Amino acid sequence: MVKYLAVGCGLAFILQWAAGPDLLWIFGLTPIAVLSKLYIWQLGTYLFLHADFWHLFWNMFTLWMFGRELERYWGSRPFLRFFLITGIGAGLLSVVVDPMGTIPTIGASGSIYGILTAYGMMFPERRVYLYFLLPVKVKYVVAVLGLIAFISALDSPGSTIAHVAHLGGMIVAFLYLKRWLSLGAVRQAYHRWKLKRMRSRFRVLDEKRRNRKDDYWIQ
């Protein structure tokens, strides 16, 4: 699946180069177009478009470097589902933060940051070599990237780099791996809330104060 995603992004980049900038306004993520024109598909298609060759190269390199092991661990379909959920979730957060935004967001970075977060949570003691020289544990790399994305999202609202999408990918990945986004978790939380609400309607009477006409439970 990592190979297919990389090939898909590569083909989309070629199509993007051939079609010109008009393609960005149709398939890039533009918040105001999603809300006013209901261009819902942009929440998924923006992941496969990239600004230039190096933007594409580093995203695909990171996908290959960390995504292969996650795919072997999860399987191809669960990995694809995770890639799309984190990418779409990152896009949704971008729309929520700047609903009137008119500048298209492109790139798979939301999903890539989600993959980095998943790798850091699953293999926190693994070491990566920054600049191919300095060994650092993955958990520290992910923590620093998350801090940078958070600060950048607050301080650089007009930046051409989609820091909100980066942060959104990490948040969605964390929630997804904790199973807080699954339907089962939502259903269990609802049943716990419902049971707690039902219990609050009843109280137990002290047996010493109970009369013959009283019951142990009253509503």
C-alpha positions, 0 to 999 in steps of 0.5 A: 500500500505504501508503494501504491500511495507513492505511485498515486502521489507521483502520478497526481504530481505529473497530472498537476504539472500538465494541467496547471494551477487550475487543478489546485482550485478543484482538488486542493483543500480550500475551506471556503469551497468545502463549506460554500460549494460543498467540494467535499472531495477536496478533503481527500484529494488534497493529500495527493497534490504537492507544491514541488518535487522536494515537497513530494520527495520528502513526504514520500521518503517519510512514508516509505521510511516509517509507513512500511513497518506500520503496514507490515504490522497492521496490514495493507487495508488498515494502513490505508484506512489510517492514512486516509483518516488522519489526512481527512481529519487534518483537513477537517481541522484546517477547515474548522480553524479557518473556515473562510480560507481561500488559499488551497492546502495541498500535500500528504503532510497531515497523513505523514505526521499521523504516521510519525505519531503512530510510529512514535507511540508504537516504537518509542525506543527506536532510534532514527538518525537526524541528518543521517548522523545523530541518533535520537529516539523516535518518541523525542523526535515526534514530541519535538515535531508536535511542539513545532507544529503547535507553536507554528500553528499559533504564530504563523496563521498566514504561512504557506506551510499548513502547520494546522494540518500537521498538528491535526494529523498528529491529533487524529492519529493519537485519538485513533490509536487510543480508539477514541474515534472508533464507533465501538468506543463512542457506543460504549461511552454512550452506554456508560453515560446512559447507565450513570444517568439512570442511576442518578434517578434512584436512591436507596432508603436506609433500612432503619428508616424504611416503613412498610409502605416504602420500597428499597428503591424510589424513583 
